[in-house]
């Protein structure tokens, strides 16, 4: 099978890019798929106003990128095309080119871009759904990113995509990381339910697991941004007499007012992040947005470290409450503190949860299982033909 993958790489990198690269590697390794990759990188944009202007123009119709894609499509002659995020330098107009060429398309949707110009339905520290129902203009009025020009481009892009039906015509199958994300796209973006498939992201599985009951702290890993709920964890930390450690990558800036007993660990390499996971008794996932299926949760569970997560988005699909972790009410630091404290005081339960978490990771999130699941979607797309 020949598959052409197409996606835009954001300036600072992203989880969607990592997921695309992991999928490509899994398909090549386990299923022998012949893959060509077509990308554009936002790092190519010049800094300042010039870069914003070019991104704005490209978002609506990057003629050069569309022409380059069409040449790649003809030269490689794939059996199907797999696309992920195309904003701003590639454009969903390439889907029409695939349709005209008779090539089925599989599209991965791993965030809420089809219904939110800023992708995450989160504004001013709270969930926001004001743009639903064709009201993208609310993002401009609310100035969600503190730049009216940027929001005008983002909102205009969403209007164009919605009114032109660019995410439906020519897309044979969709992949989302969780049932929640897929059902959201069906209910609020009008995408067809019979073409929606849930495929969890894959991760690199560690060779062995730790005994979480022997861990020495509650861990948090990820960006220090409001939607990840770090303020909820800090509120909980102030209510507990338990050590808490927050990990961020050296490339990600972040300053916080920390209560006693909370420490920031800066990691530079994968090995350091793995060591951080393996030293914990549990990982906190205190997200306050519709988190699709956070990779840090998968990674922690693969090490045998259970997750205490918000009951929001795709997290309840990752964590089975009372089986391999615990769930708490999103945004409620006191509930997080109560759940985490109880689990902390029961290291044997931590060990049991961790073992169950490890078993789930081995069964569901390996590159082999992921490749098999993606191939099943490809077969459905080929069977359906051009939508």
Order of alpha helices (4+ residues) and beta strands (2+ residues): beta-alpha-beta-alpha-alpha-beta-alpha-beta-beta-beta-alpha-alpha-beta-alpha-beta-beta-alpha-beta-beta-alpha-beta-alpha-beta-alpha-beta-alpha-alpha-alpha
